[in-house]
């Protein structure tokens, strides 16, 4: 009898923590379910408020349709339809089949009198712009605010800029050419000279280890980065002495300062504009579904995603992009023949004024 009672007592003691644990888990589950219901209710209310706001924004408005673009706007002198006609080909060429989604994502534009101080009802959707914008500015507005699904976080982080259509792609590539010849980076110069591996490195598409040494391998380059981009940042507190040593030519101090920066803060040899232009090239080569392929696998390496979008190897893509940038070299300014005579004339005048000064008299 005593043994049976002792056994029951031991089992009760062992079961009591398990019972308490089950109770705690049940309570946590009930709380989680309650939070989920609250969140779902909040989302539903937010969606309803957004829907009502959009309905309010469309009252008394006209819908302009050009291609898949849908622009809901009020009557005004703003050249919306003409701007849409110019913007749509650029949008369609960049996003391809994904641009069809814009039919369900309209622009909301309210054109207002720029000289009026009258109070207006506040709208929480869309854009409010003065109706005296010219055609070029209105077109730029449509191109820079395309309501397309944004890139995923990995692609956006690599781009560092905004992927938008361009109405002057040759000018954009001309800017890349200037970066080739002015960037204080051996990787950028190697790309300019035709080393595709250097191009891939400068674009951040290759190995991300030891980027400082690969992007800026020489002491003058590292000093230029410190003094050009971070002089004000390092000229405070404990880093100020190292900055002065770096400026004086001590490479170890320059290197230590740059290594103290987070990896994503180190200046890239080529700017975000260069990366955006490369993505545009990939989408142009890849055809109608290129943008969808680019976003298909957010976990893949950026180089692989660009190759998948373009339908060619990343080496071929980068080589074609580099060649296009070299071909877009800005035209040198040609001076007329008489400009040389004018310049020599002014040199003679200034030289005469200087020699006639009392400072040169004996």
C-alpha positions as CSV (number, residue, x, y, z in Angstrom):
1,X,0.0,0.0,0.0
2,X,2.8,2.4,1.0
3,X,4.7,1.5,-2.2
4,X,1.6,2.2,-4.4
5,X,1.0,5.5,-2.6
6,X,4.7,6.5,-3.1
7,X,4.6,5.7,-6.8
8,X,1.4,7.8,-7.3
9,X,3.0,10.7,-5.5
10,X,6.2,10.5,-7.7
11,X,4.1,10.4,-10.9
12,X,2.1,13.4,-9.7
13,X,5.2,15.4,-9.0
14,X,6.6,14.6,-12.4
15,X,3.4,15.4,-14.2
16,X,2.8,18.8,-12.6
17,X,5.6,20.6,-14.6
18,X,4.3,19.1,-17.8
19,X,0.8,20.2,-17.0
20,X,2.1,23.7,-16.2
21,X,4.1,23.8,-19.5
22,X,1.0,22.7,-21.5
23,X,-1.0,25.5,-19.8
24,X,1.7,28.1,-20.7
25,X,1.8,27.0,-24.3
26,X,-1.9,27.1,-24.6
27,X,-1.9,30.7,-23.2
28,X,0.8,31.7,-25.6
29,X,-1.2,30.2,-28.5
30,X,-4.3,32.0,-27.5
31,X,-2.4,35.3,-27.3
32,X,-0.8,34.7,-30.7
33,X,-4.2,34.0,-32.2
34,X,-5.6,37.1,-30.7
35,X,-2.7,39.2,-32.1
36,X,-3.2,37.7,-35.5
37,X,-6.9,38.5,-35.5
38,X,-6.1,42.1,-34.4
39,X,-3.4,42.5,-37.2
40,X,-5.8,41.1,-39.8
41,X,-8.5,43.6,-38.6
42,X,-6.0,46.4,-38.8
43,X,-5.0,45.4,-42.4
44,X,-8.6,45.2,-43.4
45,X,-9.3,48.7,-42.0
46,X,-6.2,50.1,-43.7
47,X,-7.2,48.6,-47.0
48,X,-10.7,50.0,-46.7
49,X,-9.3,53.4,-45.9
50,X,-7.0,53.3,-48.8
51,X,-9.8,52.2,-51.1
52,X,-12.1,55.0,-49.9
53,X,-9.2,57.5,-50.3
54,X,-8.7,56.3,-53.9
55,X,-12.4,56.6,-54.6
56,X,-12.4,60.1,-53.3
57,X,-9.3,60.9,-55.4
58,X,-11.1,59.8,-58.6
59,X,-14.3,61.9,-58.1
60,X,-14.5,64.5,-60.8
61,X,-11.4,63.2,-62.5
62,X,-10.6,61.9,-66.0
63,X,-8.7,58.7,-66.8
64,X,-6.0,59.0,-69.5
65,X,-4.9,55.7,-71.1
66,X,-1.7,55.3,-73.1
67,X,-0.5,51.8,-73.5
68,X,-0.9,50.2,-70.1
69,X,-0.5,53.5,-68.4
70,X,-3.6,54.8,-66.5
71,X,-3.4,58.3,-65.3
72,X,-6.3,59.7,-63.2
73,X,-6.1,63.5,-63.2
74,X,-8.3,66.6,-63.2
75,X,-8.8,69.0,-66.1
76,X,-5.9,71.4,-66.4
77,X,-3.3,72.7,-68.8
78,X,-0.8,70.1,-67.6
79,X,0.3,68.1,-70.7
80,X,-0.4,64.7,-69.2
81,X,-1.5,62.9,-72.3
82,X,1.4,64.1,-74.4
83,X,3.8,63.2,-71.6
84,X,2.3,59.8,-71.3
85,X,2.8,59.2,-75.1
86,X,6.5,60.0,-74.6
87,X,6.9,58.1,-71.4
88,X,5.2,54.9,-72.4
89,X,7.7,53.6,-75.0
90,X,10.6,54.0,-72.4
91,X,8.6,52.3,-69.7
92,X,7.5,49.4,-72.0
93,X,11.1,48.9,-73.2
94,X,12.4,48.7,-69.7
95,X,9.8,46.6,-67.9
96,X,8.5,44.6,-70.9
97,X,5.6,42.3,-70.0
98,X,5.7,43.5,-66.4
99,X,4.6,46.9,-67.7
100,X,1.1,45.4,-68.3
101,X,0.6,45.4,-64.5
102,X,0.5,49.2,-64.7
103,X,-3.1,49.0,-65.9
104,X,-4.0,48.0,-62.4
105,X,-1.7,50.6,-60.8
106,X,-2.8,54.0,-62.0
107,X,-1.1,57.3,-61.4
108,X,-3.1,59.8,-59.3
109,X,-2.2,63.3,-60.4
110,X,-3.9,66.5,-59.2
111,X,-2.8,69.5,-61.1
112,X,-3.1,72.7,-59.1
113,X,-2.7,76.4,-59.8
114,X,0.8,77.4,-58.7
115,X,-0.2,81.0,-58.0
116,X,-3.3,80.2,-55.9
117,X,-3.2,80.2,-52.1
118,X,-6.7,78.8,-51.7
119,X,-7.0,75.9,-49.3
120,X,-7.5,72.6,-51.0
121,X,-8.8,69.2,-49.7
122,X,-5.9,67.0,-48.7
123,X,-5.5,63.8,-50.7
124,X,-3.4,61.0,-49.2
125,X,-2.8,59.2,-52.5
126,X,-1.0,60.3,-55.7
127,X,0.9,63.5,-56.7
128,X,0.0,67.1,-56.5
129,X,1.9,69.1,-59.1
130,X,1.6,72.7,-60.5
131,X,-0.2,72.8,-63.8
132,X,2.4,75.0,-65.5
133,X,5.0,72.2,-65.8
134,X,6.2,71.9,-69.4
135,X,6.2,68.7,-71.4
136,X,9.7,67.6,-70.6
137,X,9.2,68.1,-66.8
138,X,5.8,66.2,-66.9
139,X,7.4,63.4,-68.9
140,X,10.3,63.2,-66.3
141,X,7.7,63.1,-63.6
142,X,6.0,60.1,-65.1
143,X,9.3,58.3,-65.6
144,X,10.5,58.8,-62.1
145,X,7.3,57.8,-60.4
146,X,6.4,54.6,-62.3
147,X,4.1,52.6,-60.0
148,X,5.7,49.3,-60.8
149,X,6.5,46.6,-58.3
150,X,9.9,47.6,-56.7
151,X,13.0,45.4,-56.8
152,X,13.6,43.1,-53.9
153,X,15.9,44.1,-51.1
154,X,19.0,42.3,-52.4
155,X,18.7,43.9,-55.8
156,X,17.9,47.3,-54.4
157,X,20.9,47.1,-52.0
158,X,23.2,46.3,-54.9
159,X,21.8,49.0,-57.2
160,X,21.9,51.7,-54.4
161,X,20.0,53.8,-56.9
162,X,16.5,53.6,-58.4
163,X,15.8,51.6,-61.5
164,X,13.7,53.9,-63.7
165,X,13.4,54.3,-67.5
166,X,15.6,56.7,-69.3
167,X,14.7,59.0,-72.2
168,X,18.4,59.8,-72.8
169,X,20.3,56.5,-72.5
170,X,23.2,57.7,-74.5
171,X,23.8,60.6,-72.2
172,X,23.6,58.2,-69.2
173,X,26.3,56.0,-70.8
174,X,28.4,59.1,-71.5
175,X,28.4,59.7,-67.8
176,X,29.7,56.1,-67.3
177,X,32.5,56.8,-69.7
178,X,33.5,59.8,-67.6
179,X,33.6,57.6,-64.5
180,X,35.9,55.2,-66.3
181,X,38.5,57.9,-66.9
182,X,38.1,59.9,-63.6
183,X,37.4,57.4,-60.9
184,X,40.4,56.9,-58.5
185,X,40.2,53.2,-58.8
186,X,42.4,50.6,-60.5
187,X,39.3,48.5,-61.1
188,X,37.6,51.3,-63.0
189,X,40.7,52.0,-65.1
190,X,41.2,48.3,-65.8
191,X,37.6,48.2,-67.1
192,X,38.3,51.2,-69.3
193,X,41.4,49.3,-70.7
194,X,39.2,46.3,-71.6
195,X,39.7,43.9,-68.6
196,X,36.2,42.5,-68.2
197,X,37.2,40.9,-64.8
198,X,38.0,44.5,-63.6
199,X,34.6,45.7,-64.8
200,X,32.8,42.9,-62.9
201,X,34.9,43.8,-59.9
202,X,34.2,47.5,-60.1
203,X,30.5,46.8,-60.4
204,X,30.4,44.7,-57.3
205,X,29.4,41.5,-59.2
206,X,32.3,39.3,-58.2
207,X,33.9,38.2,-55.0
208,X,33.0,40.6,-52.2
209,X,36.0,39.7,-50.0
210,X,38.9,42.2,-49.6
211,X,37.1,44.8,-51.7
212,X,39.3,47.6,-50.4
213,X,42.5,45.9,-51.7
214,X,40.9,45.1,-55.1
215,X,39.1,48.4,-55.6
216,X,41.9,50.7,-54.3
217,X,45.1,48.7,-54.3
218,X,47.6,51.6,-54.4
219,X,48.4,54.1,-51.6
220,X,47.5,57.2,-53.7
221,X,44.0,55.7,-54.4
222,X,43.3,55.0,-50.7
223,X,44.5,58.5,-49.8
224,X,42.3,60.0,-52.4
225,X,39.2,58.1,-51.1
226,X,39.9,59.2,-47.5
227,X,40.6,62.9,-48.3
228,X,37.9,63.1,-51.0
229,X,35.0,61.3,-49.4
230,X,35.6,61.1,-45.7
231,X,37.8,64.1,-44.7
232,X,35.0,65.7,-42.7
233,X,33.9,62.4,-41.2
234,X,37.3,61.4,-39.9
235,X,38.3,65.0,-38.8
236,X,36.8,64.5,-35.3
237,X,37.8,62.8,-32.1
238,X,40.2,59.9,-32.1
239,X,40.4,59.5,-35.9
240,X,41.6,63.1,-36.5
241,X,45.4,62.2,-35.9
242,X,45.1,59.3,-38.3
243,X,43.5,61.6,-40.9
244,X,46.4,64.0,-40.6
245,X,48.9,61.1,-41.0
246,X,47.0,59.9,-44.0
247,X,47.0,63.4,-45.6
248,X,50.8,63.5,-44.9
249,X,51.3,60.3,-46.9
250,X,51.2,57.5,-44.3
251,X,49.4,54.7,-46.1
252,X,48.9,52.6,-43.0
253,X,46.7,55.3,-41.5
254,X,44.7,55.6,-44.7
255,X,44.1,51.9,-44.8
256,X,43.2,51.7,-41.2
257,X,40.6,54.5,-41.5
258,X,39.0,52.8,-44.6
259,X,38.9,49.4,-42.9
260,X,37.1,51.0,-39.9
261,X,34.2,51.8,-42.2
262,X,31.3,49.3,-42.7
263,X,31.6,47.3,-45.9
264,X,28.6,48.9,-47.5
265,X,29.9,52.4,-46.8
266,X,33.2,52.0,-48.8
267,X,32.8,54.2,-52.0
268,X,32.2,52.0,-55.0
269,X,34.5,52.5,-58.0
270,X,31.5,53.0,-60.3
271,X,28.4,54.8,-59.2
272,X,24.8,53.7,-58.9
273,X,24.1,55.3,-62.3
274,X,26.6,52.8,-63.9
275,X,24.8,49.8,-62.2
276,X,21.4,51.1,-63.3
277,X,22.7,51.4,-66.9
278,X,24.0,47.8,-66.8
279,X,20.6,46.6,-65.6
280,X,18.9,48.5,-68.4
281,X,21.2,46.8,-70.9
282,X,20.3,43.4,-69.4
283,X,16.6,44.1,-69.7
284,X,17.0,45.4,-73.2
285,X,18.8,42.2,-74.3
286,X,16.4,39.9,-72.5
287,X,13.2,40.9,-74.2
288,X,9.7,41.2,-72.9
289,X,10.0,38.9,-69.8
290,X,13.5,40.0,-68.7
291,X,12.2,42.1,-65.8
292,X,10.2,39.2,-64.4
293,X,13.2,36.9,-64.7
294,X,15.3,39.4,-62.9
295,X,13.0,39.4,-59.9
296,X,12.3,35.6,-60.1
297,X,14.9,34.4,-57.5
298,X,15.8,37.0,-54.9
299,X,18.2,34.6,-53.2
300,X,20.4,34.1,-56.3
301,X,23.6,36.1,-56.8
302,X,23.1,39.4,-58.6
303,X,25.5,38.4,-61.5
304,X,23.4,35.2,-62.1
305,X,20.2,37.2,-62.0
306,X,21.5,39.7,-64.6
307,X,22.6,36.8,-66.8
308,X,19.3,35.1,-66.5
309,X,17.4,38.3,-67.3
310,X,19.7,39.1,-70.3
311,X,19.9,35.6,-71.7
312,X,23.7,35.9,-72.0
313,X,26.6,35.3,-69.7
314,X,27.5,38.0,-67.3
315,X,30.9,38.4,-69.1
316,X,29.1,39.1,-72.4
317,X,26.6,41.4,-70.8
318,X,29.3,43.5,-69.1
319,X,31.5,43.5,-72.2
320,X,28.7,44.9,-74.3
321,X,27.8,47.5,-71.7
322,X,31.5,48.6,-71.6
323,X,31.6,48.9,-75.3
324,X,28.4,51.0,-75.4
325,X,29.8,53.3,-72.7
326,X,33.0,53.8,-74.8
327,X,30.9,54.5,-77.9
328,X,29.0,57.1,-75.9
329,X,32.1,59.1,-75.2
330,X,31.1,62.8,-75.0
331,X,32.2,64.7,-78.1
332,X,35.2,67.0,-77.5
333,X,34.4,70.7,-77.7
334,X,35.8,72.1,-81.0
335,X,36.9,75.7,-80.9
336,X,36.6,77.9,-84.1
337,X,39.9,78.9,-85.7
338,X,39.6,82.5,-84.6
339,X,39.3,81.5,-80.9
340,X,43.1,80.8,-80.8
341,X,43.8,84.3,-82.0
342,X,41.4,85.8,-79.4
343,X,43.1,83.8,-76.7
344,X,46.6,85.0,-77.8
345,X,45.3,88.5,-77.9
346,X,44.1,88.4,-74.3
347,X,47.4,86.9,-73.2
348,X,49.2,89.8,-74.8
349,X,46.9,92.3,-73.2
350,X,47.4,90.8,-69.7
351,X,51.1,90.5,-70.2
352,X,51.3,94.1,-71.2
353,X,49.3,95.2,-68.2
354,X,51.5,93.2,-65.9
355,X,54.8,94.6,-67.4
356,X,53.5,98.2,-67.2
357,X,52.8,97.9,-63.5
358,X,54.9,99.9,-61.1
359,X,56.0,96.6,-59.5
360,X,58.2,95.9,-62.6
361,X,59.7,99.4,-62.9
362,X,63.3,100.0,-61.9
